[in-house]
Amino acid sequence: MTAAGTGDLPLHQRLAWPAGLAIAAALIGIQALVLYFQGHPAICTCGTVKLWHGIVQSSENSQHIADWYTPSHIIHGFLFYALAKFLFPRSSIWLRLAFALMVEGGWEILENSPLIIDRYRAGTISLDYFGDSIINSVSDTLAMVAGFAAARYLPVWLVVTIAILFEVGTGYMVRDNLTLNVLMLVYPLEAVKAWQGAA
């Protein structure tokens, strides 16, 4: 090992927190801007902003700051942290976070495109779903960041336990979670759709 200071390290290993924070903010800003040009409202068209909205089968679902899908985005953070650490073992935490934000932001933009919205409405119980509000989408991304940060500092066993509790808990409460969401998007099953609709 050399005695070189951080100034001698490649950029991808020494990105400092001010630059990292600026990149993170810029990526979230780009996400919000793209959603705006896609035609999504800044806040719920009901005219209010709620910290929590817990009714899944309603026109206000995915329109406020947090809802039953927030735990799924925290799990995204767990997964993206592990993936970034695997793919970029020598990169700074800020560049790993930038990678996670690009993946999450890209998904948020794709998820709110007509292609995926129509897929949700056809294959799931989300008949009232017309896409996220911008505040909800950005909040989902910030939930991912919270999960990413937690995965960095918490022991692996605790992260896995939290993820399982989130999946089981939301599955029990609203008959949906990250696993079922992915399943019904990729390979919709009528039995699962009927079970979810009976909630």
Secondary structure as GFF3:
##gff-version 3
##sequence-region A 1 199
A	DSSP	three_ten_helix	6	8	.	.	.	ID=ss1
A	DSSP	alpha_helix	11	14	.	.	.	ID=ss2
A	DSSP	alpha_helix	17	37	.	.	.	ID=ss3
A	DSSP	alpha_helix	70	87	.	.	.	ID=ss4
A	DSSP	alpha_helix	93	111	.	.	.	ID=ss5
A	DSSP	alpha_helix	114	123	.	.	.	ID=ss6
A	DSSP	alpha_helix	134	153	.	.	.	ID=ss7
A	DSSP	alpha_helix	156	174	.	.	.	ID=ss8
A	DSSP	alpha_helix	178	186	.	.	.	ID=ss9
A	DSSP	alpha_helix	190	197	.	.	.	ID=ss10
###
